[in-house]
């Protein structure tokens, strides 16, 4: 009896232990259903967390884009206001005021601001008391024009001021240096005319280049022949054609009599 009782007790103990280990209190289908439910719940929880995170990121991107857009709009508005004010001051010949207005805004990297700053600096150079001051200011002005060109190569005003300032800067370096830039000067003049065919100043400048080359003294022609295999050349007829075109576009834009009267030509 003792042996049978011990066997029964040991068997019962193993059953109880196994029931706890293998979940014999539930059916197999119940166990599988519970496992699936726990798995699905965990997966859904993770998915919800990920969706919430994606939503958070998307909301952040939208907010950031909104801030960026507002900054761009504000910057564009600021540039437009600066340009309008600079043009107003230019009409009043307040070149120093234009310089002071635009110099602090050159970091905006606007070609429209930079070429106007180059123009104002050019006017400051013209009014400078000494050649040394003029030389420094013309070089500064050309730097602004070159920066504007690096931003936008299709701005006619940038090319126009490039042509003017290259000639002035290298004019202070001597005749040979100035002649060495003659084709570069003409290139920017022609490009300005191509980009804006209705700008009388650009056509006048191109005419003046032709006039100057046609009227170049013999000793400068010899220098040009040393600098270039094919020196720059033009004629008074070509110059007159450009001048007349400028006059047609902008009547009474320039008085040309001072150029042509020494040659016996009436314009």
Long-range contacts (C-beta under 8 A, 24 or more apart in sequence): 75-108, 78-105, 78-108, 79-105, 79-108, 79-110, 79-112, 79-113, 82-113, 83-112, 83-113, 83-116, 86-113, 86-116, 86-120, 87-116, 90-116, 90-119, 90-120, 95-120, 95-123, 95-124, 95-127, 96-120, 96-124, 98-123, 99-124, 106-144, 106-147, 109-151, 110-151, 111-148, 111-149, 111-151, 111-152, 111-155, 111-158, 112-148, 112-155, 112-157, 114-144, 114-145, 114-147, 114-148, 114-151, 114-158, 115-144, 115-145, 115-148, 115-155, 115-157, 115-158, 115-161, 117-141, 117-144, 118-142, 118-144, 118-145, 118-148, 118-161, 118-165, 119-161, 122-161, 122-164, 122-165, 122-168, 125-168, 131-172, 134-172, 135-169, 135-172, 138-165, 138-168, 138-169, 138-172, 139-169, 141-165, 142-166, 142-168, 142-169, 154-195, 155-195, 156-191, 156-192, 156-193, 156-194, 156-195, 156-196, 156-199, 156-202, 157-192, 157-196, 159-188, 159-189, 159-191, 159-192, 159-195, 159-202, 160-188, 160-189, 160-192, 160-199, 160-201, 160-202, 160-205, 162-188, 163-187, 163-188, 163-189, 163-192, 163-205, 163-209, 164-205, 175-220, 175-223, 176-223, 176-226, 176-227, 179-220, 179-223, 179-224, 179-227, 179-228, 179-231, 179-232, 180-227, 182-209, 182-213, 182-224, 182-232, 183-228, 183-232, 185-209, 186-232, 198-249, 199-249, 200-246, 200-247, 200-249, 200-250, 200-253, 201-246, 201-250, 201-253, 203-242, 203-243, 203-245, 203-246, 203-249, 204-242, 204-243, 204-246, 204-253, 204-254, 206-242, 207-239, 207-240, 207-241, 207-242, 207-243, 207-245, 207-246, 208-239, 208-259, 209-234, 210-234, 210-235, 210-236, 210-238, 210-239, 210-242, 211-236, 211-239, 211-243, 211-259, 214-238, 214-239, 236-263, 236-265, 240-265, 240-267, 243-267
